[in-house]
Amino acid sequence: MHLPEIGLGTWQNTDSETCAESVRTALDVGYRHIDTAQYYGNEEAVGEGIDAADVPRDEVFVGSKVHADKFGLSHDQVIEGLEVTLDRLGLDSLDLLYVHWPVGNYEAAETMPAFDELVDRGLIDHVGVCNFSTELLDEAMDHLDAPLFAHQVETHPLLPQDELVDHAQRHEYHHVAYSPLARGDVFDIPEVVEVAEKHDVSPSQVSLAWLLSKEAVSVIPKATSEEHVRDNFDALDLELSEEDIERIRAIDRTERYVERDGAPWLDA
Ligand SMILES: NC(=O)c1ccc[n+]([C@@H]2O[C@H](COP(=O)([O-])OP(=O)(O)OC[C@H]3O[C@@H](n4cnc5c(N)ncnc54)[C@H](OP(=O)(O)O)[C@@H]3O)[C@@H](O)[C@H]2O)c1
């Protein structure tokens, strides 16, 4: 199954009822990709939302992540972690499993072969990683038999990640933009707001359409209310001009919203 351009993010959507309802609403609105993680503590609720939606399981692309601080990232911990994830989601297999962060006991030579084993056993379709550098991406690919399918990393108008997007394009895997709304701050970026006013759409739609104008990039905005879920989905219908795209590309301020100890960019 291919990766849909837009997916629903679910980090911090931890109230079970609200989370299940956001997922169900998103699927009924037309989303076909849901992003969760062991770390978010909401896999059961995500599974309930998928079950409640009027969409067959084989039409929904479901991604989750194994985390060094939860089950760990040794070979056996990855296998055990995925089994728990499937149990919580109430699914037989996952479309995509990511390494959440390259920290703790992450070792490419040990962790990535466990992902290959899960592919061989039919428990996951695709392998992904999150929060990697180009060096760590190259190393992970060296230790994988399966092709790397996706790299998920913070990407938005204040953190365009040109080097990582270029790497994804050259190696033909998906660059999945997380925090694509700059965690809600796109509403305060004047260049984005001006382009939004010109098209009479929300700054959220402009940020998503700008990201989607790049080859290999897909987006996973988190939204809780039906209004936000629908607004973001409408970004698929927004076409920005070359001038709009350049106006946002030319922003020379940088902001990173998601940090943790051991992140590869802290060593750079
Ligand atoms: N792999 C990783 O390490 C990692 C790290 C961070 C995030 N992620 C993934 O990426 C997803 C998205 O990133 P994120 O949650 O950090 O931030 P985000 O998607 O950039 O922003 C989410 C914020 O924007 C608000 N919002 C959404 N749509 C809106 C709209 N149309 N109008 C106004 N406000 C709107 C949301 O409010 P409401 O909730 O009230 O709708 C929420 O406060 C996460 O949920 C998670 O699935 C992955």
Ligand as a Chemical Component Dictionary entry (heavy atoms), coordinates in Angstrom:
data_LIG
# 
_chem_comp.id                   LIG 
_chem_comp.type                 NON-POLYMER 
_chem_comp.pdbx_formal_charge   0 
_chem_comp.three_letter_code    LIG 
# 
loop_
_chem_comp_atom.comp_id 
_chem_comp_atom.atom_id 
_chem_comp_atom.alt_atom_id 
_chem_comp_atom.type_symbol 
_chem_comp_atom.charge 
_chem_comp_atom.model_Cartn_x 
_chem_comp_atom.model_Cartn_y 
_chem_comp_atom.model_Cartn_z 
_chem_comp_atom.pdbx_ordinal 
LIG N1  N1  N 0  8.499  10.917 15.371 1  
LIG C1  C1  C 0  8.560  11.856 16.284 2  
LIG O1  O1  O 0  9.513  11.965 17.067 3  
LIG C2  C2  C 0  7.421  12.856 16.345 4  
LIG C3  C3  C 0  7.584  14.044 17.092 5  
LIG C4  C4  C 0  6.537  14.969 17.091 6  
LIG C5  C5  C 0  5.384  14.704 16.379 7  
LIG N2  N2  N 1  5.239  13.519 15.687 8  
LIG C6  C6  C 0  3.996  13.190 14.953 9  
LIG O2  O2  O 0  3.613  14.298 14.153 10 
LIG C7  C7  C 0  2.296  14.709 14.521 11 
LIG C8  C8  C 0  2.089  16.200 14.287 12 
LIG O3  O3  O 0  3.010  16.978 15.024 13 
LIG P1  P1  P 0  2.611  17.812 16.340 14 
LIG O4  O4  O 0  1.485  17.156 17.029 15 
LIG O5  O5  O -1 3.893  17.997 17.084 16 
LIG O6  O6  O 0  2.210  19.267 15.833 17 
LIG P2  P2  P 0  1.420  19.940 14.607 18 
LIG O7  O7  O 0  0.684  18.924 13.835 19 
LIG O8  O8  O 0  2.420  20.796 13.909 20 
LIG O9  O9  O 0  0.438  20.931 15.388 21 
LIG C9  C9  C 0  -0.596 20.449 16.196 22 
LIG C10 C10 C 0  -1.270 21.650 16.861 23 
LIG O10 O10 O 0  -1.933 22.441 15.868 24 
LIG C11 C11 C 0  -3.321 22.537 16.177 25 
LIG N3  N3  N 0  -4.064 22.488 14.901 26 
LIG C12 C12 C 0  -4.170 21.437 14.060 27 
LIG N4  N4  N 0  -4.878 21.761 12.961 28 
LIG C13 C13 C 0  -5.264 23.042 13.116 29 
LIG C14 C14 C 0  -6.018 23.932 12.334 30 
LIG N5  N5  N 0  -6.500 23.545 11.144 31 
LIG N6  N6  N 0  -6.232 25.196 12.813 32 
LIG C15 C15 C 0  -5.723 25.573 14.000 33 
LIG N7  N7  N 0  -4.965 24.782 14.794 34 
LIG C16 C16 C 0  -4.740 23.524 14.356 35 
LIG C17 C17 C 0  -3.638 21.340 17.046 36 
LIG O11 O11 O 0  -4.748 21.629 17.860 37 
LIG P3  P3  P 0  -5.938 20.570 18.167 38 
LIG O12 O12 O 0  -5.310 19.328 18.709 39 
LIG O13 O13 O 0  -6.767 21.301 19.152 40 
LIG O14 O14 O 0  -6.658 20.298 16.891 41 
LIG C18 C18 C 0  -2.336 21.206 17.850 42 
LIG O15 O15 O 0  -2.327 22.137 18.918 43 
LIG C19 C19 C 0  2.201  14.267 15.986 44 
LIG O16 O16 O 0  0.889  14.295 16.477 45 
LIG C20 C20 C 0  2.827  12.902 15.894 46 
LIG O17 O17 O 0  1.912  11.974 15.337 47 
LIG C21 C21 C 0  6.258  12.618 15.647 48 
# 
loop_
_chem_comp_bond.comp_id 
_chem_comp_bond.atom_id_1 
_chem_comp_bond.atom_id_2 
_chem_comp_bond.value_order 
_chem_comp_bond.pdbx_ordinal 
LIG N1  C1  SING 1  
LIG C1  O1  DOUB 2  
LIG C1  C2  SING 3  
LIG C2  C3  SING 4  
LIG C2  C21 DOUB 5  
LIG C3  C4  DOUB 6  
LIG C4  C5  SING 7  
LIG C5  N2  DOUB 8  
LIG N2  C6  SING 9  
LIG N2  C21 SING 10 
LIG C6  O2  SING 11 
LIG C6  C20 SING 12 
LIG O2  C7  SING 13 
LIG C7  C8  SING 14 
LIG C7  C19 SING 15 
LIG C8  O3  SING 16 
LIG O3  P1  SING 17 
LIG P1  O4  DOUB 18 
LIG P1  O5  SING 19 
LIG P1  O6  SING 20 
LIG O6  P2  SING 21 
LIG P2  O7  DOUB 22 
LIG P2  O8  SING 23 
LIG P2  O9  SING 24 
LIG O9  C9  SING 25 
LIG C9  C10 SING 26 
LIG C10 O10 SING 27 
LIG C10 C18 SING 28 
LIG O10 C11 SING 29 
LIG C11 N3  SING 30 
LIG C11 C17 SING 31 
LIG N3  C12 SING 32 
LIG N3  C16 SING 33 
LIG C12 N4  DOUB 34 
LIG N4  C13 SING 35 
LIG C13 C14 SING 36 
LIG C13 C16 DOUB 37 
LIG C14 N5  SING 38 
LIG C14 N6  DOUB 39 
LIG N6  C15 SING 40 
LIG C15 N7  DOUB 41 
LIG N7  C16 SING 42 
LIG C17 O11 SING 43 
LIG C17 C18 SING 44 
LIG O11 P3  SING 45 
LIG P3  O12 DOUB 46 
LIG P3  O13 SING 47 
LIG P3  O14 SING 48 
LIG C18 O15 SING 49 
LIG C19 O16 SING 50 
LIG C19 C20 SING 51 
LIG C20 O17 SING 52 
# 
